[in-house]
């Protein structure tokens, strides 16, 4: 039996390359969209997301016993979509920016939203790497919406908060977190691949209980929380259950992959 199988479509990501460097060439990759038989293993590390437009990976993973999957299956399913996340945030009373879903929405509702928030950010409900994230006013939105309505409506719209500080809080169960302050040239998406910049930072101590509660409720063994600080007031942007580590390692100088592999939920399989 294999000790660890990585469920991934792309075996050339920085994460998987770093994993291979740490544990050797024995890393076995299973691509749910190309490989027929899921190998038997003690643990399955999931590195797939919803950006491929298919939940085939989740259908396969659902057949496994819960103790074999990193991160837990319910958490992977919940945090795959911004839409499911935001409803969950609200149900659990976590602070989020004002937002609406654009799927099936009427134009009057959107116009009212822009009257309340003249500048907004549109984000694909299922996306990564800052792809598809744009800042729009009402006039620009109407032009953008003509191209999307009835064809590609799986987006959320949220109010843009200028001059807010964006933090990424990366956590590993049982380990000290790494906190980055992130900035972008456009002021909209601070993703590393989108020429985003980052520096080491700290989470304000008064916000630690909020973040701890979010991590506990999420059920995640490891992940990243993106949040805005608007004059000290937190707004949760996203929880990433399949976070990358390239920016984290580059900015922190730490062996993040090594720390991940030494975590209790991981080292038991290695």
C-alpha positions in Angstrom: 0.0 0.0 0.0 1.2 3.5 -0.8 1.8 5.8 2.1 0.7 9.0 0.3 -1.1 9.7 -2.9 -1.5 13.3 -4.1 -4.7 14.0 -5.9 -3.9 16.6 -8.5 -4.5 17.5 -12.2 -1.2 19.4 -12.6 1.9 17.7 -11.4 4.1 20.7 -12.3 2.9 23.1 -9.6 5.4 24.6 -7.1 3.6 22.8 -4.3 4.2 19.3 -5.8 7.7 20.1 -6.9 8.5 21.1 -3.3 6.8 18.0 -2.0 8.9 15.8 -4.3 12.1 17.6 -3.1 11.2 16.8 0.5 10.1 13.2 0.3 11.8 12.0 -2.9 10.5 10.6 -6.2 8.2 8.2 -4.4 5.4 10.8 -4.6 2.5 9.2 -6.5 0.1 11.5 -8.4 -3.5 10.6 -9.2 -5.3 12.8 -11.8 -9.1 12.2 -11.4 -9.7 13.4 -14.9 -7.1 11.2 -16.6 -6.3 8.1 -14.4 -8.8 5.3 -14.2 -8.0 3.6 -10.9 -7.5 5.4 -7.6 -4.4 3.8 -6.0 -4.8 2.3 -2.5 -3.1 4.5 0.1 -2.9 5.3 3.8 -3.4 9.1 3.0 -4.6 11.2 0.1 -3.4 14.8 -0.1 -5.9 16.7 -2.2 -4.6 19.5 -4.4 -7.5 19.8 -6.8 -10.0 22.7 -7.0 -13.2 23.5 -8.8 -11.5 25.6 -11.6 -11.6 22.7 -14.0 -15.4 23.0 -14.1 -16.0 19.4 -12.8 -16.5 17.8 -9.4 -15.3 14.4 -10.5 -12.5 14.6 -8.0 -15.0 15.1 -5.2 -17.1 12.2 -6.4 -14.1 9.9 -6.2 -12.9 11.2 -2.9 -16.3 10.7 -1.4 -15.8 7.0 -1.6 -12.9 7.1 0.8 -13.1 6.8 4.6 -12.8 10.3 6.1 -9.6 9.6 8.0 -7.7 9.1 4.8 -8.2 12.6 3.3 -6.1 15.8 3.8 -7.9 18.2 4.1 -11.2 16.7 5.3 -13.7 16.1 2.6 -16.6 18.4 4.0 -14.1 21.3 4.2 -12.8 20.8 0.7 -16.4 20.7 -0.5 -17.5 23.8 1.5 -14.5 26.1 0.6 -14.4 25.1 -3.1 -16.8 27.9 -4.0 -16.9 31.6 -2.8 -20.7 31.4 -2.9 -20.9 28.4 -0.5 -18.2 30.1 1.7 -20.1 33.4 1.9 -23.4 31.8 2.9 -21.5 29.8 5.5 -19.7 32.9 6.8 -23.0 34.6 7.3 -24.6 31.6 9.0 -21.7 31.5 11.5 -21.7 35.3 11.9 -18.2 35.9 10.5 -17.8 39.5 9.1 -17.7 39.7 5.3 -17.9 42.6 2.8 -21.3 43.4 1.5 -22.0 41.0 -1.4 -24.5 39.5 -3.8 -24.4 36.5 -6.1 -24.8 37.4 -9.8 -26.2 34.0 -10.8 -29.7 34.6 -11.9 -29.8 38.1 -10.4 -32.0 40.8 -11.9 -30.4 44.0 -13.0 -32.4 46.2 -10.6 -30.9 44.4 -7.7 -27.4 45.0 -9.1 -28.1 48.7 -9.7 -29.3 49.1 -6.1 -26.1 47.4 -4.9 -24.0 50.0 -6.9 -26.1 52.8 -5.5 -25.0 51.6 -2.0 -21.4 50.8 -3.1 -20.3 52.8 -6.2 -17.2 50.8 -6.6 -17.4 47.0 -6.4 -15.2 44.0 -7.0 -16.4 41.1 -9.2 -15.0 37.7 -8.5 -15.6 34.3 -10.1 -17.3 32.0 -7.5 -14.9 29.3 -8.4 -11.5 30.7 -9.2 -7.9 31.0 -8.1 -4.8 33.0 -8.7 -6.7 36.3 -8.9 -8.2 35.2 -12.3 -11.3 37.1 -13.3 -11.2 39.6 -10.4 -12.0 43.1 -11.5 -12.9 46.5 -10.0 -16.0 48.0 -11.6 -18.4 50.9 -11.3 -22.0 50.8 -12.5 -21.3 51.9 -16.1 -18.4 49.4 -16.5 -20.5 46.7 -14.9 -23.3 47.1 -17.5 -20.8 46.6 -20.3 -19.1 43.6 -18.5 -22.5 42.1 -17.8 -23.6 42.1 -21.4 -20.8 39.6 -22.2 -21.6 37.4 -19.2 -25.4 37.4 -18.6 -27.0 34.1 -19.6 -23.6 32.5 -20.4 -21.2 32.9 -17.5 -22.9 34.2 -14.4 -21.1 32.3 -11.7 -19.7 35.4 -10.0 -20.1 37.3 -6.8 -20.1 41.1 -6.5 -18.8 42.7 -3.3 -18.1 46.2 -2.2 -14.6 47.5 -2.7 -13.0 48.8 0.5 -10.2 51.3 -0.4 -7.1 51.7 1.7 -7.8 48.5 3.6 -4.9 46.2 4.6 -5.0 42.7 3.1 -3.6 39.9 5.2 -3.1 36.2 4.4 -3.1 34.0 7.5 -1.5 30.7 6.7 -2.0 28.0 9.3 -1.0 24.4 10.0 -2.7 22.6 12.8 -0.3 22.5 15.8 2.2 25.0 14.2 2.8 28.7 14.4 1.0 30.6 11.6 2.7 32.7 8.9 1.0 36.1 8.3 1.7 38.1 5.1 0.5 41.6 4.3 -0.2 41.6 0.6 -0.5 44.4 -2.0 -1.2 44.6 -5.7 -0.4 47.1 -8.3 -4.1 47.5 -9.2 -5.3 47.5 -5.6 -7.7 44.7 -6.4 -6.1 41.3 -6.5 -2.9 40.8 -4.5 -2.1 37.3 -5.9 1.5 36.4 -6.2 1.1 35.3 -9.9 -0.6 38.7 -10.6 2.5 40.6 -9.6 1.3 40.9 -6.1 3.8 41.9 -3.4 3.9 40.7 0.2 5.9 41.1 3.4 5.8 39.4 6.8 3.3 40.8 9.2 1.4 40.0 12.3 -2.3 39.5 13.0 -3.6 42.1 15.5 -3.9 40.3 18.8 -7.5 41.3 19.3 -8.4 39.4 16.1 -6.9 36.1 17.1 -10.1 34.8 18.7 -12.0 35.5 15.5 -9.4 33.6 13.4 -9.1 30.8 15.9 -12.9 30.3 15.8 -12.9 30.4 12.0 -10.2 27.7 11.8 -12.0 25.5 14.3 -15.3 25.8 12.5 -13.7 25.2 9.1 -12.4 21.7 10.1 -9.2 22.3 8.1 -5.9 20.8 9.0 -4.1 23.5 7.1 -5.1 26.4 4.9 -5.1 30.1 4.3 -7.5 32.9 5.4 -7.5 36.1 3.4 -9.0 39.1 5.2 -9.1 42.8 5.0 -8.6 45.2 7.9 -10.7 48.4 7.4 -9.5 50.8 10.0 -9.0 47.8 12.3 -12.3 46.1 11.5 -11.9 42.7 9.9 -13.7 41.5 6.8 -13.1 37.8 5.8 -12.5 37.5 2.0 -11.9 33.8 1.6 -10.7 30.6 3.1 -8.4 28.6 0.8 -8.4 24.9 1.6 -5.8 24.2 -1.1 -3.4 27.1 -0.7 -0.1 27.5 -2.5 3.1 28.0 -0.7 5.4 29.7 -3.2 4.9 33.2 -1.9 4.9 32.0 1.7 8.3 30.3 1.3 9.7 33.2 -0.8 8.8 35.9 1.7 9.2 34.1 5.0 12.4 32.2 4.1 10.9 29.2 5.9 10.6 25.6 4.7 6.8 25.6 4.7 6.6 22.3 3.0 8.9 20.7 5.6 6.7 22.2 8.4 3.6 20.8 6.7 5.1 17.3 6.4 6.1 17.3 10.0 2.6 18.1 11.2 0.9 15.3 13.1 -1.8 14.7 10.5 0.9 14.3 7.8 3.9 12.6 9.4 1.7 9.6 10.5 1.5 8.7 6.8 5.2 9.2 5.9 
